[in-house]
Amino acid sequence: MADKKGDSGSETDSTDEPVVGNVNKFAVVPPGYTGRPKKGHLIFDACFECGNLGRVDYITEYEYDLFIRPDTCNPRFRVWFNFTVENVKQDQRVIFNIVNFSKTKSLYREGMSPLLKSTSRQKWTRIPAKHVYYYRCPDHRKNYVMSFSFCFDREDDVYQFAYCYPYSYTRLQNYLDNLEKKGMDFFQRELLCLTVQQRRLDLITITHPDNLEPEETNRIVFISARVHPGETPASYCCQGFIDFLISNHPIAKILREHIVFKIVPMLNPDGVYLGNYRCSLMGFDLNRHWSEPSPWAHPTLYATKNLLMELDRSKHSIDFFVDLHAHSTLMNGFMYGNTYDDLERVERHSVFPRLLCTNAEDFSLANTNFNRDAVKAGTGRRTLGGCLDENSHCYTLEVSFFSYQTNASSQALPYTEEGYMKLGRNLARTFLDYYKLVNVISAKPSSSIVPKPGRFSIRDRQAERSNTDPPEKFQMYYLILKKIFDINKENLSMALKAIKESMKEEDIGFLGLNQQRSLTQNTDRFEERSIRRSYQRDFSINSSNAFSESSSSIRLQLKESRRY
């Protein structure tokens, strides 16, 4: 999780006996038993990629205490688990207690449950919530324990349990290998650097090949994921994002024509491979080291930040940096953004999350938060928000490990692998809406469905827009009106009057007679309707978030009972 909300006591001390390394085909037998394990003597294993289980204690024939292995070189973080159980008897019932979580606040309180699959049933499913209990246990120094009951139904199956849907380094490499073999001219894969353990840090570039010509000046959207290795939903979201951009969808085609997308899909390959939750091989929380990354301790951050700084110093424009994460205590997808002293920049920074909310039913504006707390200074969002060009927008996109709620229903809907990918696709779609709003991409449907054949440079597109689109100042009038209404709806009438007065006669003259009449009538209707219904909308700014973060954080809350 990139930006933890204030969580007093969120990390607890480790157990009395240190947990080092994963269990390896470890048979748990009753005390005093000797000889080969019998059927029903469970064999636990976590010695595989992304695996994590450090210790198993036999309590009774029906109950076992399980200990998460802490992140390598950092005992503070104990959340991710991923292990297998075999040598079971049919209809054998057990209770597993995971006893050493490092976080006290958890979505287990909200109905979350572990994921399960077996060799004969390869689709991940959740254990029914009624069989899962999360409580403070006096037998474990009053630490929080997650207990769940389970009945093994097939003797020959190997059962696998996980905190969330695993997404391994090997899976990413296979996925990128398959894309590379397709030979798409708008898809490029590069090696940015090697990790401490010599794994690849991949950089993906998706854009029309003409945009990569030396004379072109490009707008760049930069996406990163998995800086925290246990936050696997970020990888599904990133894959959904990539899948959409390389598809034949009309929106994907027009985005590739106008924008250069650069994606680092796994910033912490070593941590992912090892089954860590938050840290790298050397025990560093990489998302606190963006300010001064070390080439030997944080090589992936060092290479990625150098690339971003090089692009920022070039003629190109980095419009967005979005870092994908998963959240262990909140529901839905939501964003963290920055706050600035320049009010206009703050308002511009709030536009993209609102657009994303219109495209993704699982995105929550109520959880979206803008802050500049000192404790977050080392995160990618905070660091790059301060050193990139002032027109760059830097966000963290969070998505819940568990579920989301929609406006249409108060019932929590658990995320699936497809649900996470859908959020990634909706993130990609939102860039089209944004670039239409700022007049980079023409709003005409034909331009987004039928790209021009042959060479079609950015200068050609700009020339086409200049001949067909309204003056840029009209776009600004709309943005100003929208922002004033969002921030201060009581002054809407004054805002409308000021905007009308600011439009010079030659501006109005640019429009035809019917367009002038339509502009005036629509504006008047909008004014009357907005004033009449303004009591139904309540935008409020709170100086603290849901977990009592410091007052320097601004939480954007939206309560909307009726949309226009």
N, C-alpha and C positions, 0 to 999 in steps of 0.2 A: 504494500500500500504506500503510495507516494507521500501523502499528506495526512498523517493521522490526526483526527480531531482529538482535543484534549481528553485523555484517557487515564485518569489517575489510577495507579495500581494496575496498569495494563500489562506490565511485565513482572513476573514473580521470580523468586529465586529458584535455582535448579534443585533437584532432589539431593539427598545426602550423598548418595553414591553417584559418581559421574557416569554419564552414558557416553561411551566412545565407540564409534563404528556401528554398522548395521548388523543385525542378526543374519546368519548365513545357514539356512536349512537347520534351524535350531529346534530340536524336539523337546517339548515341555512335558515332563513326566512327573508323577507324584514323588514327594520326598522319600528317599530310601529305595526307590525302584532302581534296579539294575537290569541290564540286558537290552536287547533291541526294542525300539518303540513298538507298542501294539497298535492295532487299528483303534483310532479314537485318541491316541496321544498326538496332539496337534503339532505340526511342524510349521514353523514360521520362517519366512524368508523376506529379506529386503535388499539383498545384494544384487541389484539390477539397476539399470539406468532410471533415475528419478526416485528410486526406492528410499524409504525412511522408516525404520523401526529399530530402536537401539537396544531394547531389553524387554523380556517377557517374564513375569513372575507368576508361578502357579499359586492360586489361592485355594480353590477347591476343584473338584472334577468338572464343575460347571462354570467356574469363574477364573478370569485371568487379568492381571494388571499389565498394561502396555505402556512403555515409555518411549516418547518421541526422541530420536537422536537430535541434539542441538545442531545448528548450523556449524560447518567446519570452522574451527578457530574462533568461534563466538558462541558461548553458552547462553546468551540472552534470548535467542529466538528459537522457539519450539512450537510450531503450529502445523507444518505440513507433515502428513503421514501417507505412506503408500507401501503396502506389504501384501504378501500372499499367505494363505493357510491351506495345508493339504493333510493327507492321512486322516481324513475325517470318517466318522461312521454315519450312515444314513439316519436321519432324524435326530442327530446329536444336537442338543441345545446348549448354548453357551452365553455367557455375559462377558463382554470385553469392556474394561475400564481404561480409558486413556487418561493418565493421572498427572501428567506434568506439562500441560499447556502453559505457555508463557504469557498468554493474554487472558484477562478476566472477562472482558466484554467480548461477546461472540454472537454470531447469528444462530448458534445452537439454541439460544434463548427464544428465537423467533420461529423455530420449527425446522431449521436446517438439520440434515442428517447425512451420515457418510454415504459415499457411493460404493457400488458393488457390481462386480461382474464375475463370471466363471468361465472355464475353458469351453463349456458347451453353450454358454450364453454370453456372447461377446459384447452385447450392448450394455453400456453403463446404466444402472438404475439406482434410485435412492432407497435406502432402507426406510420403511414406514416411520414417520415421525413419532407415532405412538410408542415405538420401541426404543426411543432415544431419550436420554435424560441428561441434563446439564445442571450441576449443582456444586455447592461448596462442601467438600468432604473433610470431616474431622480426622479421618485416618491418614490423610495426606497433608498434614499441617494446614488444614482449612483451605488448601488450594482448590481451584475449580477442576472438576472431573467430568468427562463426557463418557457416559456408559450407554451401551446399546446391547440388546439381546438379539440372538440370531439362531436359526435352526438350519443346519446343513442338510440338504436333501438328496445329494448325489455323492456316493462314496468316491467315485473316480475323478471327480472334478477338483481343480485347483481354484480356490476362491481368492479374489483380489479386492482389497478395501482401500479407499483413498479419500483424502480430504476434499478434493475436487477433481474434475476431469483432467487426467494427466496429459501433458503435451511436451514431448521429449525433444532433445536436441537432434536425435536421429530422425525423428518424424519430420522436423523442419528441413533437415538436409535432403531427405527423400522428396519432400514436397517441392523444394527449390530445384532439385535435379530434374524432376519431371517437367517443371515449367521451362527450364533451360533447354530441354530436348525438343520442345515444340518449335523452337526457332522463331519466335515472335519478334518482329523488328522493333517493337515498342517496349520490349522487356530486356533489361540488362542486369546481369549479376556480377558483382565485383567482390574481391576479398579486401576488406578494409584493414584488417590486421589479424594476428593470431593471439589467442588468449595465453594465459600462463601455462595451461596444460595443452597448448598447441591445437586448440579448436578454432574453427572459422568464425570470424565476425563478418557476416554478409551484409553487403549494401545492395539494395534493389533500386533500380531506376526505371520508372514507367512513364513514358511520354512518347509523343510522335517523334520519329527519328529526325525530322527537320529541325526540331527544337534544340537538338544537340549540336547543330552547326556552330562554328566558332563565332560567327557574326550575330547570332541571336542573343537577345536579352530576355531572360526567362523569369517567370514567377515560380517560386518553389514552395511546395508543401512537404515538410519533413516529419515523418512518423517514426516513433521508436516504441519498443515493447520489451517486456521481460527483463528489465533492470533488476526487479525482484523476482527471483527464480520460481518461488512457489505460487506466484500469481498467474496461474495457467489460463484463466479466462482471457487475459490480454493477448495471448497467442491465437486463440480462436477468433477474437475480434480482429486482429491483424490479418489473419488468413482471409476472413470475410472481406476485409478492405481490399486486399490484393486481388482476390477472385473477382470482385466486381470491376476493378479498374482494368483488368486484362480481358474482360468479357466483351461481347459484341453489343451490349446494351447501348442505346443511343446516348445516354448520359455519360457512360464511360468513354465513348468515342470523342465526344466534344471536350471532356475534361482532358483527355490525352492530347488533344490538339492545342490547348491553351496553357496547360499547366505541366510543370515537371514535378513528379512525385518521387521523392527519395525516402526509402524505408529501411530501417535497421530492425529486423524482426526479432532479434534476440540479443540484447545487450550484455547478458550475463551467461554465456554458454556453459562455463565451468560450474557455476552454481546450480544451473538447471540439471546438468548431467549428474551432479552429486546428490541431488534431492534436498538441497537447502531451501529454506523458506524465503529468506531475505538477503542473504550475504553471498559474497564471492568465495572462491576457494580460500583466500587468505583472511576471511572473516570481516571484510569491509562491506558496509551497507553502501553500495555504489551510488545510490541516489542521495547521498550526503557529501559527495566528493566531486561534484561538477565544477566547483569554483577553481580548484587547482588539482586536477587529476594527475597522477603520477604515471609515467610511461612504463614503469616496472610493476607497480602495485595495482593500477587501474588502467591497463592498456586499452581496453575497449572504450572507456570513457575518453581517454586521451585522444584516440584516433577519431572518435565521433565528434568531439568538441573541436578539434583542429579542422576537420572538414567543414563544420558549420561556420567557424570563424573565417575560413578561406572563402566560402561562398558569400558570407556577409561583406567581405572586403571587395568582392568582385562587382561587376556591373549587374549581376543578378539580384533579385529581391527575394528574401526568405519571408514569405507572407505568414506561414504557420509553422510552429513546432508543437506537435501533440505527442505526449508520452502516455502510453497505454498501461493501465494498472488494474488491479482488482482490490475490492474493499471487503474487509472481514466483519464489519459491524453494521453497515448500512445497506439498504436495498436499492434497486434500480441502477441505471447508469446515471452519471452526473459528472460535472467538471469542477476542477479547481483552476482559478485564474489569478492574475496579479492585480494589485491596485497601484495607482500612480497618482502623483500630485496634479497632473494635467487632467482636468475633469473630462475634456473631450476625448482623451485617450481612454479613460476609464469607460466612457459610454461606448466607444467603438469596440472596446474589448468585450463588452457584454452582448454584442450582436450575435456572434456565432453560436453560443450556447442556446440562445432563443430559437435560432433557425433549426438547430439540431432537435430541439424539443418538438418542433412541428413535424419532423420526419420520423422520429423514433418514439413509439408509444411507451417504451420502457425508460425513457430519459426523464429525469426529475430536475426541474428548476429549483424546487424547494431545497434540495440537497446541494445544489451548485453553490460554490463558495469562492469568494475573492479575498485574498489576503496577501500580506507581505511580512509575515512574522519572521523574526530573526532566526528562529529555530529551523525554518524551512529554507534558509539562505543557500544551502548546498544542493538543493534539488535542481533537476534540470529545468523545470518551469521557472523557478525563481532566478537561477543563475543566468539562463539565456534570456529571460525577460529583461534583465538589466544590462546585458552586453550586446545583444543584437540590435539592429536598427529599430528606432522607435515605432516604426510601422509594422513590426513583426508581432504576431499574436502567439503567446506561449501558454499552453494549457496542459493540465493532466486530465486525461479521461479515465474515470474510475467506473468499474462495473462490479456489481455485487457478486460475491461467491455463491449466493443462494438464489435470490428471487427478485421479482419486480412487481409493482402494482401499476395499473393503468387508471386513467380518469374514469373509464367506464365501469370499473369493478374495484372493490376494496380488497378482494381476495388476492393473496400473494401467489404468483405464478412462478414456479421454479424455473430457473434457466436451464436450457439444454445446450449441447455443443452448437446446435444450429441456431439457438437463440443468441448466443454470443457472436456468431458469425453474422447474423442479421444486423446486429448493432454496428459491426464494422462496415457492412454494406450501406447502412443508413448514414454513417459518418461520411462515406465517400459521396453519397448523393447530396449531402448538405453543402459540400464545396461548390457544387453547381449553383445552388441557391445564393450562396454568398457572393460568388463572382458575378452573377447576374445583378445582384443588388448594388454592387460597386461599379457596375458598367464595364467590367472586363470581358464578360461573355454576353453576346447579344441575347436579349430575352425572346427573340423571334423563334418560334418552334422549329422552323425549317433549318435554322443554323445548328440546332442541337440534334437534328435527326439525320440530315444529309450533309456530311462534311464535303468540302470542296475536293475534287480529285487533284492529284498531282501536288506539286510543291505549293505550300500555303503557309507562308511565314507569319510570324507575329505582326510584322509591319503591315502585311496585307490585311490581316484581321482588323488591325487598328484603323486602317484606311476605310475598310468596309463599314466599321461601326460609325466612323465620323460622318459618313454619308447617309446613314439610315437611322441612327439613334438620336433621341432628343439631346439637347445640350446637357453637359454634366451638371450644371447648376440645378436643373430640375430634379436630378437624382438627389442632390444635396438637400433641396427643399423637403423632399419626402423623408430623408433620414432625420433632418432636424425636427420635423413634425412628430415623427415616431418616437424619437428620444424624449422630446418634451412631454409627450403624452405618457410615456412609460415612467418618467421620473416625477412629473408634477402635473397630474391630470386636471387640477383645479385651474391652472392657467392656460387651459387649452384654447379658450376663446381669444385670449391675448396673443397666443402663439400663432393662431391662424391669421389674425389681423396683421401681425408683424410680417408674416411670410408673404401675404398678399401684397403688402406695401413694398416689400423688398424686391418683388418681381418687376423689373423695368418694363416699359412699354414695348421695347423691341423684343423682350423675352416673350411677352404675351403674343406679340405679332408673329412669332415663329409658328404658333399654333394656328390651325384653321379655325373658322368661325364656329363650327360644330365642336371642335376640341376645346375652344375657349369656354363655350357654354357648358360642356360636360365637366370641365375642370371646376368651374364655379359651382354648378349644381351638386356635384359629388362632394366637394369640400363643405358646402353648406349642410348637406345631408349628414355627412360624417360628423360635423360639429354638433348638430342637433341630437343625433343618436348618441354620441359619446357623452354629452352632458346629461342626457336623460338616463343613461345606464351606468354612469360613472360610479354610482354607489355599489354596483354589483362587482366591481373589480377593486382589489385591495393589494397594491404593491407596497411592501414595507421593507425597510432596511434595518437590520438588527446588528448591533455591534458585537454580538457573540453568536457562536454556532451552537448546534445541538448538544455539544459536549463541553460547553463553557470554555471555548478557546479564548485567548487573550483578546482584549478589546481592539487591538489593531487589525483584527480580522473582520471583514464585512461579509455577512451572509445575505445572499439574495433570495428572498422568499417570494413565491408567487402563489396567490390563492385566487383562482379564476373560476367563477361559477357560470360564466357565459362568455363565449367567444363571438367575435363579430364575423 
